[in-house]
Structure formats: structure tokens, C-alpha cells
Amino acid sequence: MSDSSNSGPKRGDYAREKGEVVLRPHEFDGIQEYDQKLPNWWLFTFYGAVVFTVIYWTVYYHTNLLKTDHQIVQEAISIVEKARQEDLVKALASIDDSKLVNVWAADPSIVAAGQATFTTNCTACHGADLSATMEVAGTKAPLPGLPLNDHQWKYGGKPMDLFKLINAGTPPESPGHNGAKMQAWGQTLSPKQIAELTAFIIAKVPDDFKAYAAGTTN
Ligand code: HEC
């Protein structure tokens, strides 16, 4: 079966003249194929898409007119960072050592909220009883964190020192504890949650923080 479409008249023109449908000469299993000029609306969308692709590609990759996905994500992140920073500044202005002891740690519902956050985020390294150990087969196995009930505060024992340490994690210049550094919880917890955690720790070892109950030490 030979295809004669290369010789003969142009099929589109022919069909238009005759007002009829042109079929290509081949046939398979009773199925035949139209041989018509593609409609202009279709051709325009097709060529339009090709032209658009070239223009869009050029504008997207070779000019600064459109933002890349990376820039869009970076901007969204910096908005979140800014809001978080503002939150923290507000929180720091509204709390101090004596408020954490007298107001936050004295309120059972705040302490309970701090305990709930502690159970979810902190017990894995500091232990449910704050001793940084875990009962395993009758012995106390050490956990990665520092004990919080040993009355020793490595980065300062004021309530605000705890708040700041939990918020910012191990300071960059510190080698950490046995090489383990604590992450900055301010990345995942709000200043309110961190103040609640601080209140919970204060309520667990109140003697360590008695000195700050009255004063305005900061
Ligand atoms: C992945 C383990 C890990 C988790 C989870 C963790 N910590 Fe820590 N934490 C540490 C380590 C390690 C240190 C010691 C850091 C150092 O020495 O620089 C530490 C130190 C601390 C200290 C200072 C203790 C001291 O004696 O001075 C406080 C307070 C603290 N963590 C609170 C928290 C709170 C609150 C949470 C939950 C939001 C938490 N930690 C979750 C590992 C952890």
C-alpha cells in the first residue's frame, strides 16, 4: 500500500474547494484517517505555546523580572523569622526573673502547660524526673542532656538565663556536654511555651530560684 500524499494536489486546498472530507489512503482494520489541515485556532494555540515557552524561559532564567521558587520560599521564611523575632522581643519585654518566679511558676495551669511541653519535647534527653537518666532493667542509664535537678546551672542560674538558653540552645562557642549541644528551641516553640517550660523547671526546683522571687535582678 503506497502513500500518495507527496504527489497530488494539496489536500487541505482540495478539501476546501470540494467542501469534502479527505481520507488518507491507508486503512487498518476498517479504521481510516482524515487528512485535513489543522484548524487555525489549534495551530495558533500550539505556536503560541511554543513562543510563550521561549519568552517565559528567557524572562525566568535570564532576567530578574520574576521571582524564582527559591526567592519566594526565602521571603516566606524571612517573614516567619521576623514575626518570631518580634514575638521574642515582646516576650522579653514582658518577663523578667522575678515575674517568672512570682507569676509564671506560681500559676499551676502555666506549670502544667510547661510540663506538657516538657513531656513531649524534653524528656528524651532530660528524663521525666529531670535527672537526665532513665530506668533500664533496674539501673539508671544516662541520657544525653544535663540533669536539671542537680542545682547546677552551666549557663547561669537566673530564670531568664534558663529562658534564653532554652530559646537559643547551646551557645555556638560552647563545646556542649560530652560533645552534645542542645538545639535552639525558639525555632520550634513560641516564647510563651518557653516561658512555661522555664516556669515548670522553676516549680520543680524552687529552692534554686528563691533569690529571684523578690528582686528585680536581670
Ligand atoms: C536531644 C537532646 C535534648 C533535648 C530533646 C533537650 N535537651 Fe536540654 N540539653 C541537652 C544537652 C546536651 C544539654 C547540655 C548542653 C551544653 O552543655 O551545652 C542541655 C541543657 C539544657 C539546660 C541547661 C541545663 C544546665 O544544667 O545548665 C536546660 C535548662 C535545658 N537543656 C532544657 C531543655 C528543655 C526545656 C528541653 C525541651 C524543650 C530540652 N532541654 C530538650 C539536650 C537536650
Boltz pocket constraint, residues with backbone or C-beta under 6 A from the ligand:
constraints:
  - pocket:
      binder: B
      contacts: [[A, 117], [A, 118], [A, 121], [A, 122], [A, 123], [A, 124], [A, 125], [A, 126], [A, 144], [A, 145], [A, 146], [A, 147], [A, 148], [A, 152], [A, 153], [A, 154], [A, 155], [A, 156], [A, 162], [A, 165], [A, 166], [A, 170], [A, 171], [A, 174], [A, 175], [A, 176], [A, 177], [A, 180], [A, 181], [A, 182], [A, 183], [A, 185], [A, 197]]
      max_distance: 6.0
